[in-house]
């Protein structure tokens, strides 16, 4: 008699598992689909935040350049060591600084060596970069 009970119990367990699997399959698929949707939305949000941060950085630079260009701020002093220290603080190369300011790499090298001085427009752009951090600079370079 013990064998019949064990067989019935095993069959009941098997059928119960089968029914549970069938009941769980649809919600599990729905959860999988919702997770994919959430991941997609998170990616979109990250890209929107990055674009917004890049726009803010560009706006900061534009505002600072306009302020310096319109002489709303006092004359900007620019020395070779200041340019080099700004570049080092931001963690960028001479080529990156040249790209941000809109001049050649050679010009930046000449500024840092003291062979030449930046023009007022370039000086304004360099002054605008002072107010930015590494992340903002990286976003500007990436854009």
N, C-alpha and C positions, 0 to 999 in steps of 0.2 A: 504494500500500500504506500510506502514511503516514496517509491519510485514514481508513482502516478502523481503524487503531490508535488514532487520536485519538477516533474515535466510540466505540469499545469502552471506552476509558479514561474518557471523559465519562459513559457509561452506568453503568459500574461505580461511579464517584464518586457519581453521582446516587442509585443504589440503596443505596450504603453510607450516605449522608447520611439517606436515608429510614428505613433501619433504625435508625440511631443515634437519630434523632428519636423513633421509636416506643419505643425502649428507655428513653430519658431522660424521656419524658412522664410515666410513672407516678411515678418518684422525684421529679421536679420538683413534681408535684401534692402529693405527700406532704410535701416540704419546705415548700411554701407553707402547707399545713394546719398543720404543726408551728409555723411562725413565727407564725401567727395565734393558736395556742394559747398560745405563750410570751408574746405581747403581752397576751393576756387575763389570764394569770396575773400578769404584771408589774403590770397595772392593779389587780388585786385586792390584790396585796401592798402597793402604794402606798397604797391606801385603808385597808387594815388598819393600816399603820404610822401613817397620819395619825390614825386613830381611837384608836390606842394612845397616841400623843403627846398628843392632846386629853384623854384620860382621865388621863394622868399630870399634865398641867397642872391639871386640875380637882382631882385628889387633892392636889396641892401646895397649892392655894388652900384646900381644905377643912382640911387638916392645920394650916396656918398660922393660919387663922381659929379653929380649935378651941384651938390652943395659946395664942393671944392671949386668947380668951374665957375660958379656964380659968386665966388668970394664970400659966401655966407660964413665960412669958417676962416680962421686966421691962416696965414701962409703955412703950407706944409713943409716941414724941414725933412730933407732926404739926404742921408749919408750912406756911403758904401757899407758900413757896418750895420746900419739899420736895415738896409735891403737884405743883406746876407742873414742877419738874425731873424728877420721876418720869414724869409724862405725856410730857414732851419726850424723855426717854431711851427710852421705849417707843414713841415715834412715833405716839401716838394723840391723838384730839381729846377735848374735854371730854365730848362725847356718848358716845364710846366708853368713857371712864373711868366715866361715870355708869352705862352699861349693865353694865359689869363689876362695879361695886360694888353696884348695885341701888338707885340714887338718881336724882334728876332732874338734868338738865344744869345747871339753875339752882343746885342745891346745890353742885355741883362749882365753878361760877363763884364762888359765895360763899365757898367754902373757899379758893380761890386768891386772892381779893381780901382775905381776912382778915375778912370780915363775919360769918362763922360758923365753927364748928368741927365736924368730923365726930363723929357719935355713936360710942360704943365699938364697935358691930358694924361700922359703916362703916370705922372706923379700923382694925379688925382685917383687913378685906378689903383695904384700901389697903396695909397692912403686908404682907399675903400677896402682893400683886402685885410688891413689891420684889424677891422672889426669882425672878421669872420673866423670861424674855427676850422679844424681839420676836416670834419665831416662835411661842412658846407663847401669847402674847397674841393674835396673829392667829388661831390655832386656836380659842382660847376665843371670840373675837368671831364667827368663822365658825360655830361650833356654837351 
